[in-house]
Amino acid sequence: MKGYIYISGTGTDPHARGNMNDPILFRKTPTLGACMTNIRRVVLPGDFIFVVSGKVPAVQQYVVGGLQVDERIDALAAYRRFPEDRLQTGANGLVEGNIIVDAKGNQHPLDTHKPDTFEDRIKNFIVGKNPVALESDREVAMGRDQTLPKLSEMLGKRGNRVFDVMGRAAKLNESQVKDMLSWLQGIKASAALTRS
């Protein structure tokens, strides 16, 4: 078992902005479908993928959560299996979903990635299981406070920003994956106790 952790796109923060559509972590079956082709092509069932919120002015980045890889399928198969994850414009006017094809397998009009990257991006759609995500206000606040020191400790590198510690992405060994999962579950448990 191995894992990867990556930083989402600039401006992406599901708690502060409600705008993370890939990966989709806040459902029973988490998915990763359009981003990080370099990670999606090398993970195997049982591996983990974690995501850090993107850089947002005046907001500390945090590990949003992660998923365990269950299987890899193509985007057209995902279109059939996960209609709730198809690209669409949400009530807030933002694009939602991470399935970047239409019913015929063509690039969806709402997918703004470069057309010459389309063929690579429709491969290896990740169907996940066992999601863990920081969702409540308290969980996210704790995650924001602890992410930079935790990543520094885990990866053995100091920095003033998440990017300084891990670059855009980092590979995690089995011990680091277990540490990340334990840390995220610990935040959730601690936040639940403070609500009681």
Secondary structure as UniProt FT lines:
FT   STRAND          3..7
FT   TURN            10..11
FT   TURN            14..17
FT   STRAND          31..32
FT   HELIX           37..40
FT   TURN            41..42
FT   TURN            45..46
FT   STRAND          48..52
FT   TURN            57..58
FT   STRAND          63..73
FT   HELIX           75..81
FT   HELIX           83..85
FT   STRAND          88..89
FT   TURN            91..92
FT   STRAND          95..96
FT   TURN            103..104
FT   TURN            109..110
FT   HELIX           115..117
FT   HELIX           118..121
FT   STRAND          125..133
FT   HELIX           137..155
FT   HELIX           162..166
FT   TURN            167..168
FT   STRAND          169..172
FT   HELIX           174..195
//
